[in-house]
């Protein structure tokens, strides 16, 4: 083992899962380095709409537990939104009813209720949920890690066994498909349109007028419009026709969106898997490898719950 790294933890992956896991480890007293192929601001997490909601993640039971733990943390972080990027924002989950499927949330979100006709033209639920501005949150996580004595380095890893640390944590998301030959990892392509906010303060997630997914999230200085969920699509180039359709669907929900000036187009590949991989194994030479990847469209939603579980595996 590389004596320079002996006794250290190296977290591979600098998205929200990797940074949050590194923060938890560092604040529990470990010497932590994050090795990330892409700068934090260019990871898949940086593209996320980042509404707290367990979307496209399995297994459901564990995901809900991880999400609830993360909700606790985000509610605390929302006390200082300018610094952390976390705000509690009200909005509508369209085409949902308050039935047994929401029993896990009714006690935790006492304000959860049916949306009124003025709030949503159809069946929906009104909720106050964390909405995370990733442009602020990812740099804040990095600063919190550095304050705890950790570091972030831009470097590519092609062999986890060769890292040489006492503990290696694999938070590579879709990169795990190649890095650990996990062919169950598949991309779910998501496209967003960023526009000037015409004064919208609440969010909406809907199936859209044409039955396709539509959502808009108000972030500081802008409004994020979405979206798509294309299984197995690898292209990260924005599609103009798809962007136009996204704007149309969102404008059908909120007409003033139609005239909003477009600021940017974004594409991200959600790291989907049949189930989150959160487990450990021994590396040749006696080191430990902890896997924490495959969070689909809910990486932000479950980040703190998964980070604490991964840190527990790394410490025991």
N, C-alpha and C positions, 0 to 999 in steps of 0.2 A: 504494500500500500504506500502511496505517495505520502511521505512524512509531513509534507506541507499541509495536506488536507486531513491527516489523521485526527480523529476526534471532531471533525466538522461535519455539518450537514450541507450537501449541495442540492438545491432545488432546481430541477431542469424545467424551464418554462416560465416566462415572465408575464403571462396573462393574469386575469383576476384570481384564478385558482392557485397558480404558483406564488404570486405575491402575498395573497392572504395566508396561505400555508406557511410561507417563510416568516411572515409577521408573527403568527402564533408560535412557531418554533423559537424564534429569536426572543420573544417576550417570555418564554419559558426557560430561558437561560442557555439555549444552544448557540454555538457559533455557526452562522448561516451565510451561505453564498447563494445567490440566484444566478444561474447561467441561462441566458435567453438568446435564442437565435436572432430574434427581431427586437429592436428597441421597444420598450413598454408601450409607447404611443402608437406602435404599428402592429400590435398583436390583434388577433381576432376580437378580443375583449373590447378593444378601443372602438369597434364598430357597433357594439351592442346597443339596442334601444334601452335596455337595462331597467325595465319595470320588474319589480319583485313579483314573480309568478312562476310556479314549477311547470314550465312548458317543454315538451319533448324530452322528458327524462324518465328513466326507469332505474330501479323498481319504485313504484309509486309510494309505498309505505315509508321506505327509508328516505326518499326524496322529500316527503312532507316533514319528517323529523328534522332533516338537515335545513330545510327551508325555515321552519319555525325558529330554530336556533339562530339562523342568520337574521331573521326578522327582529329578534331581540337586539342584536348588535346594530342593525340599521336604524332602529328607532332611537337608540342612543346617539348614533353618529348624526342623525338629523337635527340634533340640537345645535350643530355648527355647520350648516349646509355650505356656506361659502368656502370653508376649508376642506370638508370631507367630500363634497359633491353629492351628499345624500339629502333628499327632501322627502317629506311625507306629502303626497299629492292625491287629491280625490279624482275619481273617474269611474267609468262604466266598463264592466265586463259584459259585452253583448252576448245575446243568445244563451244566457245562463239563468237558472232559477235556484232559489234558496231551498235545496232539497238535501237528501242524505249525503250526497256527494260533497257537500260543504260542511259536514258535521265537524271535521277536523279544524275548521276555521271559525265557526260561529262563536265559540267561547273566547277565541284569541282576538278576533276583530269584532268587537261589540257593535260597531257602526255599520257592519255589513247588512245591507237591506236591498229590497227590490228597487230598481230605478223607476223614477216617475216618468210620465209621458213627456214632460218638459225636458227631462235629462237625456232620454233616449227613445227613439221612435221604434219601439219593439220591446221584447222581453230582455231584461238585463239586470245586473246587480251593481249597486253603487258601493264603492269601497275606497278606503283611504290606505294607500300602499306606498312603500318606498319606491322612489324613482331616482335612479342614480345617474348622475352626469359623469360618464366615464372619462371625459377629457379632464375632469378635476379629480376623480376618485383614484384612477391609476397612479398619477403622480403623488397623490397623498399617501397611498399605500407604500410607495417606494420611500417617501420621506419617513414614514413611521418605521419601516424596516431599518433604514439607515440610523435612525435615532436609537434603535434597539441594538445597534452594533453589527447589523448585517450589511451585505454589499450586493450590488447588482452589476453583472458583467455581461457584455454582449459577446457571446461565443457559441459556436455550433458544437453539439455533441452527436457523435455517430455511434457510440458504444457506451451504454450506461455502466457496464462492468469495468470500463477503463477510466471512469471518472476518478476513482481512487479515494473517495471520501468514506468515512465510517458509515454514513447513511446517505443514500441518494433517494430523492423523492421525484418521481416521474409525473410531472404536471404538463406534459407536452400536448395534450388535446389531440387534435387530428394527426399531429406528428408521430403519435404512438403507432400509427398504422405501419410506418416504415421502421421506427426505432426499435420496437419490440415485436415486429411482424404480426401486429394485431389487425387482421383483415376484417374483423367485425366493425372496425371504425369506419364510418362513412360520413361524408359531408352532407349537410342540409343547407343549401345555399339561401342566404337571405339578402335581399336588396332593400336599401333605404333611400329616400330622397330627403335632403335637408333643405328647409325653406325658412324664410323670414317668418317669425311668428306674428300673425295678424291680430293678436290679443287673446289667444286661447290659453286658458289656465288649467283646464282639466284634461285628462287623457281618456281615450276610448280604444278598446280592443273589440273588433267586430268581424263577422264573416263577410261584411261588405254587401253592397247592393247586388252584386253578381254572384254571391256565394263564395267569393274568394276572400282571403284574409285581408283585413284593413285595420290599421291602427295609427294613432298619432300621439306623440309624447312631447309635452312642452318642456324644453330644456332652456337654461339661461341663454338668451340671445337668439334662440332658434327653435324650430319645431321639427321633430323627426317624424317622417311619414313612412309607413311600411304597409305591407311587406310581402315577402314570399317565403316559401319553405319547399325548396326543390331538392328532393332526395337524390343523392348521388351526383349532383352537379358540381363540377370543380372550378368553373370559370369565376374569376374574381373581377371581371370587367363588367361595368354597369351596362345594362341593356336599355336603350332609349325607349323602346316600346313598352317594356316592363315598367319603367319609371313613369311614363305617361299614364299607364293603367293604375298605378299606385295613387297618383295624384287624383285621378278621376274617382276612385273608390273613396278616398278620404274626403274629397269635396262633396260627395254625395251625403256624407255624414255631417260635415260642417262646411257650408257653401263658401265661406270666406277664404277657405284654403285654395280655391280655384285660382285666385289672382295673386297668391303669395309668390314672391320672387325666389327662384331656386338658387340655393347657395352651394350645394354640393350633392354628389351621388356617392353612395357607399355600398360595398358588397362585403359580406362576411360569411365564412363557412362554419356553421355550427358543428361541433365535434360529437356526432351522435353514435350511440352504441346501444346494444340490446339491454345493457345494464351498466351503470357506473362501475368502473373498476377501482375499488378502494381496498387494497390488501397489500401484504408484504411477502417478500421472499428473500432468501439468502443469496448473496452474490459470491462468485468464486473468490476465494481469498478471505472470506469471513465478513465482508461488509453486508449491509442490509439495503434492500431496495423496496421502497414503498411506492405503490402505484396510486395515483389520484387523478383519473381522467375519464372522459366519456360522458360529460355532463350535458350534452345536447344543447338545447336552447335555454338552459337554466343555470349556467355557471355562476352568474352573479347571485341568483336566488339562493343557491345552496353553499356559497363559497365558505362562509364561516363555520357552518356545521361540518362540512367535509374537511376543512382545514384542521379543526380540533380533533376529529377522528384520525386523520392522517398523522397529526403530531403525536397522538397517543400511541399509534403503531410504531412510530419512529423512536419513541422514548422507552418502550417496554422491552 
